[in-house]
Amino acid sequence: MSTRPRLTLIAAVSEDGFISRGQGVPWDLPRDRVHFRSATAGKWLLLGRRTYDEMIGWFRDHTPLVLTRDPTFVPPIGKAVLSVAQALDLAAEAGVEEIFVCGGSAAYELAFPHADRLLVTQVGRLLGAGAAFPKIEMPPWRLVSSLDYPADAGNAFPMGFADYRRA
Ligand SMILES: NC(=O)c1ccc[n+]([C@@H]2O[C@H](COP(=O)([O-])OP(=O)(O)OC[C@H]3O[C@@H](n4cnc5c(N)ncnc54)[C@H](OP(=O)(O)O)[C@@H]3O)[C@@H](O)[C@H]2O)c1
């Protein structure tokens, strides 16, 4: 019998809870990119189709699953799925232990109720409006580690890398 993979959401979120102003990622933070690449290297990913299109040149050793409502969509890299449940089933059949949900807001919203872990980069910047990340309530979430960095010459905003587990 296959075991359900762990579902981890990985996101960079503004101080007021937003991931985007509608198009693209609203900051340029090399330190967060290193964190993201290191956490997801070689992993199975789940992305909404819009985010997949934005990240298409970026996949290397990843297996991307693309969330779409279009049953005819065939992605150039990876596989299409019509639901989070289908992504979990595919990964379980392949013996994968963890899937990383990489956004955007639609994918986070759909995956959040099933998530076991949240890797959140808290960006020290207010956006005021945009696409929101789901609210992290404690409980059921528990902060297990957090690492803070100040802004520097290459990273215009301070950031904290937080790891939450479902209690
Ligand atoms: N700050 C961060 O960490 C971060 C991370 C990732 C992305 N982002 C940003 O987030 C924004 C994109 O977010 P988004 O919400 O607009 O798009 P998204 O979640 O990337 O993708 C939306 C697409 O997902 C599919 N979808 C939505 N609901 C579905 C459902 N119930 N069942 C099956 N498929 C479904 C649809 O694809 P079809 O149209 O093909 O049906 C829809 O167009 C971009 O600005 C991106 O840069 C930020």
The ligand as a Tripos MOL2 file, in Angstrom:
@<TRIPOS>MOLECULE
LIG
   48    52     1     0     0
SMALL
NO_CHARGES

@<TRIPOS>ATOM
      1 N1          5.3110   35.0160   -3.2050 N.am      1 LIG1
      2 C1          5.3520   33.7450   -3.5540 C.2       1 LIG1
      3 O1          5.9250   32.9020   -2.8370 O.2       1 LIG1
      4 C2          4.7070   33.2820   -4.8340 C.ar      1 LIG1
      5 C3          4.8410   31.9600   -5.2120 C.ar      1 LIG1
      6 C4          4.2280   31.5320   -6.4000 C.ar      1 LIG1
      7 C5          3.5040   32.4240   -7.1740 C.ar      1 LIG1
      8 N2          3.3870   33.7120   -6.7640 N.ar      1 LIG1
      9 C6          2.6050   34.6610   -7.5650 C.3       1 LIG1
     10 O2          1.2230   34.2640   -7.5270 O.3       1 LIG1
     11 C7          0.5810   34.7740   -8.7070 C.3       1 LIG1
     12 C8         -0.2000   33.6480   -9.3830 C.3       1 LIG1
     13 O3         -1.2220   33.1940   -8.5210 O.3       1 LIG1
     14 P1         -2.6560   32.8230   -9.1230 P.3       1 LIG1
     15 O4         -3.5590   32.4720   -7.9880 O.co2     1 LIG1
     16 O5         -3.0910   33.9250  -10.0390 O.co2     1 LIG1
     17 O6         -2.3570   31.6040  -10.0940 O.3       1 LIG1
     18 P2         -1.8780   30.0800   -9.8450 P.3       1 LIG1
     19 O7         -2.3560   29.5630   -8.5270 O.co2     1 LIG1
     20 O8         -0.4120   30.0120  -10.1220 O.co2     1 LIG1
     21 O9         -2.6040   29.3300  -11.0530 O.3       1 LIG1
     22 C9         -3.9850   29.5230  -11.2730 C.3       1 LIG1
     23 C10        -4.4620   28.4090  -12.1890 C.3       1 LIG1
     24 O10        -4.6190   27.2000  -11.4370 O.3       1 LIG1
     25 C11        -5.6710   26.4390  -12.0030 C.3       1 LIG1
     26 N3         -6.7230   26.2380  -10.9910 N.ar      1 LIG1
     27 C12        -7.2660   27.1700  -10.1590 C.ar      1 LIG1
     28 N4         -8.2400   26.6250   -9.4070 N.ar      1 LIG1
     29 C13        -8.3020   25.3100   -9.7570 C.ar      1 LIG1
     30 C14        -9.1010   24.2240   -9.3410 C.ar      1 LIG1
     31 N5        -10.0670   24.3720   -8.3940 N.pl3     1 LIG1
     32 N6         -8.9120   23.0230   -9.8980 N.ar      1 LIG1
     33 C15        -7.9720   22.8570  -10.8690 C.ar      1 LIG1
     34 N7         -7.1750   23.8530  -11.3070 N.ar      1 LIG1
     35 C16        -7.3390   25.0650  -10.7690 C.ar      1 LIG1
     36 C17        -6.2240   27.2340  -13.1840 C.3       1 LIG1
     37 O11        -5.5030   26.8170  -14.3440 O.3       1 LIG1
     38 P3         -6.2280   26.7620  -15.8080 P.3       1 LIG1
     39 O12        -6.4630   28.1910  -16.1700 O.co2     1 LIG1
     40 O13        -5.2230   26.0700  -16.6730 O.co2     1 LIG1
     41 O14        -7.5000   25.9550  -15.6270 O.co2     1 LIG1
     42 C18        -5.8240   28.6610  -12.8210 C.3       1 LIG1
     43 O15        -5.7340   29.5230  -13.9180 O.3       1 LIG1
     44 C19         1.6920   35.2980   -9.6190 C.3       1 LIG1
     45 O16         1.7820   36.6960   -9.4740 O.3       1 LIG1
     46 C20         2.9360   34.6410   -9.0250 C.3       1 LIG1
     47 O17         4.1160   35.3650   -9.2960 O.3       1 LIG1
     48 C21         3.9730   34.1670   -5.6150 C.ar      1 LIG1
@<TRIPOS>BOND
     1     1     2 1
     2     2     3 2
     3     2     4 1
     4     4     5 ar
     5     4    48 ar
     6     5     6 ar
     7     6     7 ar
     8     7     8 ar
     9     8     9 1
    10     8    48 ar
    11     9    10 1
    12     9    46 1
    13    10    11 1
    14    11    12 1
    15    11    44 1
    16    12    13 1
    17    13    14 1
    18    14    15 2
    19    14    16 1
    20    14    17 1
    21    17    18 1
    22    18    19 2
    23    18    20 1
    24    18    21 1
    25    21    22 1
    26    22    23 1
    27    23    24 1
    28    23    42 1
    29    24    25 1
    30    25    26 1
    31    25    36 1
    32    26    27 ar
    33    26    35 ar
    34    27    28 ar
    35    28    29 ar
    36    29    30 ar
    37    29    35 ar
    38    30    31 1
    39    30    32 ar
    40    32    33 ar
    41    33    34 ar
    42    34    35 ar
    43    36    37 1
    44    36    42 1
    45    37    38 1
    46    38    39 2
    47    38    40 1
    48    38    41 1
    49    42    43 1
    50    44    45 1
    51    44    46 1
    52    46    47 1
@<TRIPOS>SUBSTRUCTURE
     1 LIG1         1 GROUP 0 **** ****
